[in-house]
């Protein structure tokens, strides 16, 4: 399970097209989940054990990013990807203030929209 979108976040000329969750940190008392995605050249490179390209992307998911009555103790990896894709779609549509370095905010949380529109691997 992963997301597919070609990005060169470090402007090196080497684009990563396969984005996989490599870390998850659950904060049960606040119902938040921080996820970290690493970008690989492609799926075969990841399966071959190649190192990720560039810096990972980090996102914070909150209770409102999941369907109502979702048990935070039972959130699957698939649900994380679905929630992230929905959050990215919202962030992509938000008006920017003219500063390309400032990310849009959803409920006061800055969201890097770089992976907006990514497909499922």
Secondary structure, 3 states (H helix, E strand, C coil): CCEEEEECCCCCCCCEEEEEEEEEEEECCCCEEEEEEEEECCHHHHHCCCCCEEEEEEEEEEHHHCCCCCCHHHCCHHHHHHHHHHHHHHHHHCCCCCCCCCCEEECCEEECHHHCCCEEC
